[in-house]
Amino acid sequence: MGRDAPAAPRMAAPAAAHAAPAVGDADRRRARDIHVAIVGGGGTGAAILHDLTQRGLRCTLFERGELTSGTTGRHHGQLHSGARYAVGDTDIARECMEEVTILRRIAAESIEMNYGLFIALDDDDVDYTAAFERACSESGIPNRRLSTTDALRHEPGMNPNARHAVMVPDGTIDAYRLPLQFLATARAGGATIRTFCEVTGIDSSDGRVSGLTVRDYRSGRDERIAADVVINAAGPWAGSVAALAGVGLPITPAPGTMVAVKGRLCNMVVSHLHPPGDGDIIVPQRNLSIVGSTQWKVDDPDAIRTPPDDILRLLDRARELVPAFAGAEFHAAWTAVRPLSGRTDAGGRELSRNFQVIAHASDGAAGLFSVTGGKATVLRAMGEAVADDVCRFTSLAIAGRTADTPLLAHREFFRRQERVHEPV
Ligand SMILES: Cc1cc2nc3c(=O)[nH]c(=O)nc-3n(C[C@H](O)[C@H](O)[C@H](O)COP(=O)(O)OP(=O)(O)OC[C@H]3O[C@@H](n4cnc5c(N)ncnc54)[C@H](O)[C@@H]3O)c2cc1C
């Protein structure tokens, strides 16, 4: 991961022969006095909130609208095994596969483990297959080549004229429930969540952040809130949030369109066995089938519209993978915006899908961290990386445990409402 964190971690002292209090206990007591403000209530903010709360820090999350109202509530819903990225970047692919394994353990109710088929439609795809399988294997992604006859037994909805298929452990994520599981667990651990609260200012003194200005749309009031650390997890809006502290952030907001038709036309995730491009993934979500996506760049993530040409192109591509798309009833088309790390003069597909945690100490804003890039599949890992950097910054030797902690059910979020609007 691209990290830019300050100061090396403070190492725990060697254990004394007789029971002096463990360094971890002292750090845990000190952690309770550190207030972390997290900007953004998408999947990334939710995972950060959970991780830091579990490590014992006092955390408040601010979301300008409803929870998951940004990109998180609108993504394609694929649980990426990493196969899609393996040929280009084995590190991302490996990370996806590791997170699939972890999420199945800690958040099973938000995941449908329906597996995926990458199908070869022409000679180029057939030629690409060996490199694809090799890259998957190098990334630790189980993969199995199937004849068309065998693949059709697993997925009768796929194109019967495919040349062959490769099965991988892709799946479907419930884009809404997964973050709610993180949020419910964080709140049960003492975190505060404030929705309809937009961060409009980041305060600092002597080169270090000291708090936020927040507009609470429910009360109509502006509030000043003290914070020792501010995390910018505002997804495609992260550039605007960083600017509140006078900091420039290398980020490219890159929208993409998806189209849903009525009916579950396939039960597995069906992808085109070729380098990533437009309209090459179909994800079944409950009783819908969703094809996506496209990609372009924008300056303002709030000023996007769904291009009509995208819808027609996506439906064309979908028919090649799952022919029943031809007669299916249109359900919806929408666009979401990726918060890609880095800047580019080209279209954006060349930018890495990896995530970055950026510490802004060298920008004159020590204590401010921004997270860019990534994907919903790796949100837990993003939360852990940010929390590791916050612990380094605050000299807390407290390790993360989120990989081994089953999350509360998403319903618990609604059963325990009491802290949602509680002021800090
Ligand atoms: C077309 C498309 C398809 C995708 N498909 C998949 C997929 O199939 N699988 C997968 O794993 N990933 C997928 N992704 C990626 C995934 O959706 C994103 O990486 C992820 O949702 C980003 O979450 P986030 O929390 O970082 O951002 P967001 O969900 O956008 O959250 C940021 C939040 O910050 C809030 N905010 C902004 N400014 C302020 C402020 N000043 N004060 C308070 N709050 C503020 C916003 O309202 C927003 O809710 C897809 C992305 C796109 C665009």
The ligand as a Gaussian input file, in Angstrom:
#p B3LYP/6-31G(d) Opt

LIG

0 1
 C      -19.384000       1.906000     -10.855000
 C      -18.739000       1.310000      -9.639000
 C      -18.846000      -0.044000      -9.390000
 C      -18.223000      -0.601000      -8.276000
 N      -18.367000      -1.924000      -8.053000
 C      -17.750000      -2.494000      -6.995000
 C      -17.918000      -3.877000      -6.751000
 O      -18.649000      -4.574000      -7.453000
 N      -17.242000      -4.418000      -5.709000
 C      -16.416000      -3.672000      -4.903000
 O      -15.801000      -4.240000      -4.012000
 N      -16.266000      -2.341000      -5.100000
 C      -16.921000      -1.733000      -6.116000
 N      -16.799000      -0.393000      -6.331000
 C      -15.935000       0.397000      -5.437000
 C      -16.662000       0.789000      -4.165000
 O      -17.981000       1.156000      -4.424000
 C      -15.968000       1.966000      -3.507000
 O      -14.601000       1.729000      -3.417000
 C      -16.511000       2.225000      -2.114000
 O      -17.906000       2.193000      -2.095000
 C      -16.046000       3.591000      -1.633000
 O      -16.544000       3.776000      -0.325000
 P      -16.127000       5.062000       0.490000
 O      -16.684000       4.901000       1.840000
 O      -14.669000       5.269000       0.355000
 O      -16.833000       6.267000      -0.282000
 P      -18.369000       6.722000      -0.207000
 O      -19.285000       5.584000      -0.093000
 O      -18.613000       7.662000      -1.333000
 O      -18.463000       7.492000       1.178000
 C      -18.008000       8.828000       1.341000
 C      -19.059000       9.567000       2.151000
 O      -18.533000      10.834000       2.535000
 C      -19.624000      11.717000       2.629000
 N      -19.121000      13.087000       2.624000
 C      -18.541000      13.736000       1.591000
 N      -18.194000      14.980000       1.982000
 C      -18.533000      15.106000       3.281000
 C      -18.413000      16.144000       4.247000
 N      -17.858000      17.330000       3.930000
 N      -18.893000      15.938000       5.490000
 C      -19.465000      14.749000       5.839000
 N      -19.600000      13.717000       4.960000
 C      -19.127000      13.904000       3.705000
 C      -20.483000      11.347000       1.417000
 O      -21.819000      11.775000       1.565000
 C      -20.332000       9.837000       1.369000
 O      -21.404000       9.178000       1.998000
 C      -17.462000       0.204000      -7.402000
 C      -17.380000       1.577000      -7.636000
 C      -18.023000       2.128000      -8.733000
 C      -17.950000       3.591000      -8.945000

